[in-house]
Amino acid sequence: MTAVNLVMAGTVGVLYGTGFTLLLSRSLMRVLIGVVVLGHGTNLLLQLAGGPPGRAPILGSAPAESFTDPLPQALALTAIVITFALTTFLLALGYRSYVLVGHDEVQDDVEDRRIARQKAPSVPLEDDDDADEPDPLARAERTDDDVEAAATGREEP
């Protein structure tokens, strides 16, 4: 049994953390870079799981104990191809979005905000004696136009 190199395990952890952090951003280029970093982290993890390098698994050339498992290497090659294809697709998607919108930032969806507002409690959970509004329901009742105006950044009439 072989021991895992802690530096390599830490590097895999940093790559995964960085990749997931970049995936959660609003810029499509950062999402693309996050996918690439996650792909590199996966390749490194597969190579780390394969153990230390050894002899090629060819019968008759070395004892069976010194063979290297070829499966992690084959999985790493597959992961490289999949990451390349996904990167190409995301590049095309980002370019198309830039051509249509003029920037690569993902915008809020008005319908998602409307659904989130409907699931929110309509009245406060506790009584506010210091509230400026006399009726707490007046604050909770918002029309769809108000929600859309708030989501798009327009001023309410």
Secondary structure, DSSP 8 states (H G I E B T S, - for coil): -----HHHHHHHHHHHHHHHHHHTSSBHHHHHHHHHHHHHHHHHHHHHHT-S--B---TTTS-GGGB--SHHHHHHHHHHHHHHHHHHHHHHHHHHHHHHHSS-B----HHHHHHHHHHS-SS-SS--TT-SSS-HHHHH---HHHHHHHHHT----
